[in-house]
Amino acid sequence: LGADPPATVGFEAKVVAADGQVLWVGGYYERQRPMTEDLMGFLQRWAFVTAAELAEYGVDEVLKDFPFGVGEGK
């Protein structure tokens, strides 16, 4: 049971200073797997999602580790 084709999302985000120094790197990659292989992922979202929805989830996950100017209630 699963989406056909499965949603797949991958990206990398960098914060680079004006002098070229990389200050932070965050990345995300996920390929949806059938519910039988990824029950926790399915239960977390309660459905199979589109690539756009998976990307939105990925951005939220990456921003949890973003160290600059982020606080409660972002």
Protein Blocks (a to p, Z undefined) as FASTA:
>chain_A
ZZddddddddddddddfkopafbdcddddddddfklmmmlmmmnopacdfklmmmmmmmm
mmmmpcghpaehZZ
